Amino acid sequence: MRIGLAGAGRIGARHAAALCALPEVDSLAIADADAARARDLAARLPSRGRALDTVGELFTAELDGLVVAAATDAHADLVGRAIAARIPVFCEKPLASDLDGTFQTVAAAASTGVPVQVGFQRRFDAGNAAAREALASGRLGWLHTVRSCSFDPSPPPAAYVPSSGGLFRDCVIHDLDLIRFVTGREVVRVMASGANRGDDFFREYGDIDTGSALLVLDDGTLGVVSATRYNAAGYDARLELFGSKDSVVTGLDAKTPATPLPERDAEPRPAYSGFMERFSDAYDAELQAFVDVAAGRRANPCPPEEALEAFYLAEACELSMRQGRIVGTEEVRR
Ligand SMILES: NC(=O)c1ccc[n+]([C@@H]2O[C@H](COP(=O)([O-])OP(=O)(O)OC[C@H]3O[C@@H](n4cnc5c(N)ncnc54)[C@H](O)[C@@H]3O)[C@@H](O)[C@H]2O)c1
């Protein structure tokens, strides 16, 4: 298959390596708004990777699939152009940086039938899939509480922040999608808050570095989502399901960056260095799924309508934080 990649930054480089390792991928055409980045990445890849001079060439290269890993504010345009060229697309989360872009992309995909798979890789994490099954089996009873966290060890480069959409749309959106995916329930109300205690550039760009939200699900389950850019102990992405009969947690293992007290072992503990390490298998699995979707071999595991639902929740969190009040998710739906 001929696959294209738009965006040769942090996650683009990781996806490029994974795509080149797939037997189905014969060639990978890489483009970036900064052409030197595409060239540098292609030079580090096996011979199947080659750089294009311009992003526009992606849409005339007769691709079988396009992976969009560009900055968030470029997603809607790139996905829209791929849909117009009838190229199946994998797009990193979030599908767009605002609700209008998300809505337009969902509509374009629906009206053309071109597959658009969104990069919520946590759905492909073995622990999260097992948690979903455990809940569906009835083994946990009814859920009283679900908690999900996304704690980055260190902040992204300052230049990443203005095009990211902000902490709720950029980061907490993973937790929001995961809670919907695992519980199969919808969120009806949120109450969110944020804090700025780290580098000044978050505040200067109108963003926060730490945020949390209390969620009320449509069956009465309470949820808590939390994210920060400053968890120096390591990368921590845990999902906890507390049920009337039993509880399960994912992401809790020898590399979870939290020290149980009282401390029994003074040896330094290895911790997850970042999302790349924690979700390595999940990233590989979602890209394998994408080439299968693009080849028409499997159903889309994360269609744009799902990304829209998660985006509504991120919007509701943002509004709740800005206005300091409980927001019903119907307020932000269209
Ligand atoms: N699923 C995940 O866990 C995960 C993790 C990290 C990033 N992401 C998402 O991936 C995207 C990229 O994040 P990153 O950390 O790699 O950012 P990055 O800043 O490292 O890289 C972004 C790249 O996109 C390029 N770019 C900007 N506009 C472009 C355009 N119109 N066409 C082509 N290239 C363009 C930039 O030049 C840059 O090289 C973001 O949307 C982010 O939300 C997802």
The ligand as an ORCA input file, in Angstrom:
! r2SCAN-3c Opt
* xyz 0 1
  N      -2.453     10.293     20.427
  C      -1.491     10.776     21.175
  O      -1.163     10.241     22.208
  C      -0.750     11.999     20.720
  C       0.488     12.291     21.272
  C       1.150     13.437     20.829
  C       0.581     14.250     19.878
  N      -0.644     13.928     19.393
  C      -1.278     14.798     18.383
  O      -0.468     14.772     17.220
  C      -0.422     16.058     16.615
  C       1.036     16.483     16.474
  O       1.612     16.555     17.742
  P       3.213     16.552     17.921
  O       3.456     16.409     19.364
  O       3.823     15.601     16.982
  O       3.530     18.057     17.469
  P       4.874     18.643     16.839
  O       4.800     20.103     17.073
  O       6.065     17.880     17.335
  O       4.758     18.331     15.272
  C       3.780     18.917     14.467
  C       4.321     18.986     13.056
  O       3.257     19.394     12.187
  C       3.836     20.237     11.195
  N       2.766     20.989     10.560
  C       2.107     22.080     10.996
  N       1.164     22.449     10.098
  C       1.232     21.555      9.080
  C       0.517     21.377      7.867
  N      -0.479     22.229      7.520
  N       0.843     20.360      7.059
  C       1.836     19.499      7.403
  N       2.559     19.623      8.532
  C       2.249     20.628      9.362
  C       4.864     21.059     11.952
  O       5.799     21.659     11.087
  C       5.466     19.977     12.855
  O       6.559     19.337     12.251
  C      -1.261     16.976     17.504
  O      -2.536     17.090     16.935
  C      -1.355     16.233     18.828
  O      -2.574     16.476     19.495
  C      -1.298     12.819     19.768
*
